[in-house]
């Protein structure tokens, strides 16, 4: 059975501006204590669209059993990070940029599973609205 | 490499132990050179194996962080210096040339000089070979023993040479006849919601049917298709900031204009990652009588509004 990962972004609107602090908390259930080897949490962006996928990690934290005082990584854990100036979330025509918080759980015998929550960096309407370009060639006929 | 190094080192050690009985004995300075080479093979191979094991066991995010930190470390100071605007192209190439009227002179995406120069070099080399072969062919005819294979080979070769000369002269006339376009900007980098000044100077002896400068945003996406890497572009924004029709530019004079450049409030900032990009440009298009349409692009960088620089 897959472990249950509950991940919460503390701001319910999930819309942030550059320089804002993103606060998250996560916990892992439905898995035995000794099964969990490590947990990684990342705040990252990734691209979607016609091109190959790119991604960048802004915040990264890896916790292993030795990092936890009670050796239990399943307990509620909070982290926060100040968001960068760029890249902002973008919904373009062939390039889209998404931000998310991702929690990846590493289990024994090399198994792993992850869960992610999206959020917006920048205003909701950031990104110019794709519009039909005025083609200079189309205007040749007028001349 | 690891295996080669390990096996060769073991063989070398065995031959040294066997002494005179070994089939190949290396002694003196050569022994040290061979030892150095084999140890380096062994260490480089071992390093590769460790790296591969790390890549298999580490998540994509962890690998990305490791490589990101490695690139951010300043080799001289050893201190991390994260970019203030990650994935936004720096504007150093744009602000390194001061303008005459406004703060900066914008560089064009491609300068015709190098195109014309490379075409000229190709033209000279090709026609030099064609001339040498022609002399050889003529000599065989004068000697009364014509080389028909060489002659038949020469026909398309010389034909291409003539076409290259024609094409070179046409390009040369095109670039020298239209004249340079000089575009200057009042400030850089640019921020959404702000307005800037742009100065345009177009020279050449032209009867202009239409001269236009447009602010253009283009998305660029590169993707693998088999063994090729293909790039697609989509123009998502184009707005003319200056347009003028039917006027003459006299020889020795240039047509000058200074216009406003408003950056849309909701503009996406310039963005560049490995396979994707959002680019902003000023594109000058000039349609003149007797000339094909000329289009020159001047890149600009739009930064996102941060807490410090919000309008």
Interface residues (C-beta under 8 A of the other chain):
Chain A: X17 X18 X19 X40 X42 X44 X47 X49 X50 X51 X52 X53 X54 X55 X56 X57 X58 X60 X62 X84 X85 X86 X87 X88 X90 X92 X93 X94 X95 X97 X102 X104 X112 X122 X123 X125 X126 X127 X128 X129 X130 X131 X133 X134 X136 X137 X139 X140 X143
Chain B: X59 X60 X61 X62 X64 X65 X68 X84 X85 X86 X87 X88 X209 X210 X212 X214 X216 X217 X219 X220 X221 X222 X223 X224 X232 X234 X235 X236 X237 X238 X239 X240 X245 X264 X266 X267 X268 X269 X271 X273 X274 X275 X276 X277 X278 X285 X287 X293 X295 X303 X304 X305 X306 X307
